[in-house]
Amino acid sequence: MQIRINWKYCALIVIDLVIAVYLVFAMTSWNKPDETPRLCNKVEINIEDENENGFLKTAEVKTLLEKKSLYPLNQRLENVNTREIENILLKTAFVKTAQCYVTTEGHVNLSLTQRTPIVRVKAENGEDYYIDDNGGVMPNTQYTSDMIIVTGALSKQYACKYISLLASTIMADDLWRNQIEQINVLRDKTIEIIPRVGDHIINIGMLPNSRFPEKRKNIVTEFVQKQLQRIELFYKYGLSEAGWNKYSYISVEFANQVICTNRDGQKHQIRPIVVAQPAPQPETTTTTDEKTKVEGEKNKVEEQPKKQETVKKEEKKESASKKEEKAKPKETPKKNAPKKDSKPKKDDKAKAKAKDTPKKDSTPKKDNSPKKENTPKKDNKSKSTDKTSKGKKP
C-alpha cells in the first residue's frame, strides 16, 4: 500500500507554527520594560490661597520634605513614597488637605490647601495662637494678617468651642466683618465688642452654653445674630442722631432695652429695640404695671388740691348762708295765727342756732330758755281773748 501525504494539510500546520513562534517572540521582545531608571525631573507645589492667608509657602514645604529626606527631585520614581509625603504634610499645623501623585512625564505634583484662621487669641495668661474656621488651634507665626483679635480671660477649650462660633458668625456678615476689630472676654464670660468706627464698647452678654456640638452651634449663632441685629438697629436710629462718640459704653445684654453710658458716667436707658416682632416677655408687663402705678399716684396727688378747693368753697358757702340768716330780723308771731304754725318756726331757729354754736353749749339753751319764755305768753293770750269775748256780750 502506498501512503498518501496530504501536502495541503502539512503546509497549514507549518504556517500555523511559524505564526505562533513569531507572536511569542514579538510579545516577549516588545513588552520588555526599559531597564534604564526613570528619575524625577521636576517637583510642582501648588498651595491654594497662598496670597490671601500666607501662613504656608512653597519654600517652607520644600525645607520640611528635605529635612525628612522625602524631597523627590532627582530621585528614582519607583522610590518616591507619595503616601508618606501626604502624611507628613498633614501633620503640620497649617495644612488642611494634601495630595501627592506622579505623572508619566516624570513629574511629582503636590496640591495643598491651608487652614484659614478667623481670629487671633492673645489671652491674659500670655498664650498667643490662632483659631481656624473648624475650631482648631494654630500656632503663632511671623506672618501677621488683618483679622479680629480676642483678648481677656479665656482658655483654649473655651476659644475652640465658643469663640470660634462667635467669630465665624461675625465673619459671615459683611458689615460686622469690617466693623469689629477686637473681642474682649471678661472673667464672668461676658463678651465685649470693640468696633472700628466709634469710640465706644458694646456689651452683648454671655454666650449660651451646651455640651452638644450641634445644639451649641445653633444656639450660639442664633444669639449672636440677634444681638448684632439689635446693635445695627441702634446704629441706624440711635447713634445716627446722637453721634458716634457720645456714649462710652453700650449694653444690649438684656432683652428689649439698650443701656448707654455717657462720657461723664451717666447712664441712659433706651427701650424698646424690637427685632422681627418678638413674643411678649414678662419684663414688658412689669414695666407697664409700674407705669400704671406711677400714673395712679400722680392722679392722686393732682386730685388732692382739687378736693381741698371744693371743701373750702363749701365751707365758704355755709358760712355765708349762716351770716345771712343772722342778719335777717326776727319775725313776731301774729295774734290770730294758730299755735301749730308758731312751733315749727321756733324749732327751725333753734336748729340754726345749734349749727352755729358747739354741741356742748346747745344742750342747756334748749332746756332753759325757750320753755320759760313760752309759758307766760300763752297765759297773756288767753286773758286777752277772754276780755274781748266779755266786751262783745250785751
TAKA-V967019 format. One record per backbone hydrogen bond with DSSP energy under -0.5 kcal/mol. NH is the residue of the N-H (numbers start at 1). CO is the residue of the C=O. E is the energy in kcal/mol with one decimal. If there is no record, write none. Layout:
BEGIN
nh = (NH	NH)
co = (CO	CO)
e = (E	E)
END
This chain:
BEGIN
nh = (4	6	7	10	11	12	13	14	15	16	17	18	19	20	21	22	23	24	25	26	27	28	29	30	31	32	35	40	41	41	42	44	45	46	46	47	48	48	50	53	54	61	62	63	64	65	66	67	68	69	70	71	72	74	75	77	79	80	81	82	85	86	87	88	89	90	91	92	96	97	99	101	103	106	108	109	109	110	111	112	112	113	114	115	117	118	119	120	121	122	123	124	126	129	130	131	132	133	135	138	140	147	148	149	150	151	152	153	154	159	160	161	162	163	164	166	167	168	169	170	171	172	173	177	178	179	180	181	182	183	184	185	186	186	189	191	192	193	194	195	195	196	198	200	201	202	203	204	204	205	207	216	217	218	219	220	221	222	223	224	225	226	227	228	229	230	231	232	233	234	235	236	237	238	239	240	241	242	243	246	248	249	250	251	252	257	258	259	260	260	261	262	263	265	268	270	270	274	276	284	285	286	287	288	289	290	291	292	293	294	295	296	297	298	299	300	301	302	303	304	305	306	307	308	309	310	311	312	313	314	315	316	317	318	319	320	321	322	323	324	325	326	327	328	342	343	344	345	346	347	348	349	350	351	352	353	354	355	356	357	362	363	364	365	366	367	368	369	370	372	373	374	375	376	377	378	379	380	381	382	383	384	385	386	387	388	389	390	391	392	393)
co = (2	4	5	6	7	8	9	10	11	12	13	14	15	16	17	18	19	20	21	22	23	24	25	26	27	29	33	75	39	106	106	108	43	44	110	45	46	112	47	49	49	57	58	59	60	61	62	63	64	66	65	65	70	40	72	38	76	77	79	80	81	82	83	84	85	86	87	89	113	113	111	109	107	103	42	101	107	44	99	46	110	97	48	94	115	131	131	148	129	150	127	152	123	121	138	119	136	116	132	130	128	145	118	181	120	183	122	185	152	155	156	157	158	158	159	162	163	164	165	166	167	168	170	173	174	175	176	194	194	149	192	151	184	190	186	205	184	202	182	193	200	179	196	198	248	193	250	191	202	191	189	212	213	214	215	216	217	218	219	220	221	222	223	224	225	226	227	228	229	230	231	232	233	234	234	235	238	238	239	243	261	261	201	259	203	254	270	251	258	268	249	266	246	262	260	258	268	272	274	281	281	282	283	284	285	286	287	288	289	290	291	292	293	294	295	296	297	298	299	300	301	302	303	304	305	306	307	308	309	310	311	312	313	314	315	316	317	318	319	320	321	322	323	324	338	339	340	341	342	343	344	345	346	347	348	349	350	351	352	353	358	359	360	361	362	363	364	365	365	368	369	370	371	372	373	374	375	376	377	378	379	380	381	382	383	384	385	386	387	388	389)
e = (-0.5	-0.5	-1.3	-1.9	-2.3	-2.0	-1.8	-2.2	-2.3	-2.1	-2.2	-2.2	-2.3	-2.3	-2.4	-2.2	-2.4	-2.2	-2.2	-2.6	-2.6	-2.1	-1.8	-2.5	-1.5	-0.6	-0.6	-2.8	-0.7	-1.8	-0.9	-2.4	-0.5	-0.5	-3.5	-0.5	-0.5	-2.4	-0.9	-1.9	-0.9	-1.7	-2.2	-2.3	-1.9	-2.2	-2.1	-2.0	-1.3	-1.0	-3.0	-0.7	-0.5	-2.9	-1.6	-2.2	-1.4	-1.1	-0.6	-1.0	-1.6	-1.9	-2.0	-2.0	-1.9	-2.1	-1.1	-0.9	-3.6	-1.5	-1.9	-1.7	-2.6	-1.3	-2.3	-2.5	-0.5	-3.3	-2.6	-3.2	-0.5	-2.0	-0.6	-1.9	-0.7	-3.0	-1.4	-2.5	-3.1	-3.2	-1.6	-2.1	-1.5	-1.8	-3.3	-2.1	-2.2	-1.3	-1.6	-2.7	-0.6	-1.2	-0.8	-1.5	-3.0	-2.7	-0.6	-2.0	-1.1	-2.2	-2.5	-2.0	-2.5	-1.4	-1.6	-2.3	-2.8	-2.3	-2.0	-1.9	-2.7	-1.1	-1.2	-1.8	-1.1	-1.2	-2.1	-2.1	-1.3	-2.5	-3.0	-2.3	-0.6	-2.4	-1.6	-2.3	-2.8	-3.2	-2.6	-0.6	-0.6	-3.3	-0.5	-1.3	-1.2	-2.7	-2.9	-2.0	-0.6	-0.7	-0.6	-2.7	-2.4	-2.0	-2.6	-2.2	-1.9	-2.1	-2.1	-2.6	-2.4	-2.0	-2.2	-2.5	-1.9	-1.9	-2.1	-2.2	-2.0	-2.1	-2.3	-1.9	-2.6	-2.2	-1.8	-1.0	-0.9	-2.5	-2.2	-1.0	-2.8	-1.2	-3.0	-2.7	-3.0	-0.9	-3.5	-2.3	-0.6	-3.4	-2.4	-3.5	-0.7	-1.1	-3.5	-3.3	-0.6	-0.7	-0.5	-0.8	-1.1	-1.8	-1.6	-1.8	-2.1	-2.2	-2.2	-2.4	-2.3	-2.5	-2.6	-2.5	-2.3	-2.4	-2.4	-2.1	-2.4	-2.3	-2.2	-1.6	-0.8	-0.8	-2.4	-2.3	-2.2	-2.3	-2.5	-2.4	-2.3	-2.3	-2.4	-2.4	-2.3	-2.4	-2.6	-2.5	-2.4	-2.3	-2.1	-2.2	-2.0	-2.0	-2.1	-1.1	-0.8	-1.1	-0.9	-0.8	-1.7	-2.2	-2.4	-2.3	-2.2	-2.3	-2.4	-2.3	-2.0	-1.9	-1.8	-2.3	-1.1	-1.1	-0.6	-0.9	-1.5	-1.3	-2.1	-1.0	-0.9	-1.4	-1.6	-1.7	-1.4	-0.8	-0.8	-1.6	-1.1	-1.9	-1.9	-1.6	-2.0	-2.3	-2.1	-1.7	-2.1	-1.9	-1.9	-2.1	-2.2	-1.5	-0.9)
END
